[in-house]
Amino acid sequence: MINGDMIKAMRCVASQDEAGNCYMDRYNLLHKDEAQMCCNEQVAKLYAENEKIVCPYSQAAYGVCAASGDLCAWLGEAAYELEKILLERMPPRQNIEPQERTRAAVRATGNKWAMENFNATHD
């Protein structure tokens, strides 16, 4: 289920550029002489002697690092939930073939290999 932490995590990921720099990284680069931003409150507490700002996208429930694999673990779930919401809002379509229903269900998992396998066996 999509919740506030998942939305913050999606915003964090969306804020990253091709080099992996996020909102916090760009903020700190632009405000070198001001209070620096930290990724979470625990890190900010470690640096209590210097003023720290917590990133507005900070949350502890979802990993946002693509290199560690944390990102992939929940991003497929988020895509599935968003697709369910989209399908609920769409007007019902008549005469949908079973193959197309299955294709939509496989696509909703966010698993690209499952989708490639489905396409290879059904197209």
Secondary structure, 3 states (H helix, E strand, C coil): CCCHHHHHHHHHHHHCCCCCCCHHHHHHHHCCCCCEEECCHHHHHHCCCCCEEECCCCCCCCCCCCCCCHHHHHHHHHHHHHHHHHHHHCCCCCCCCHHHHHHHHHHHCCCHHHHHHHHHHHC
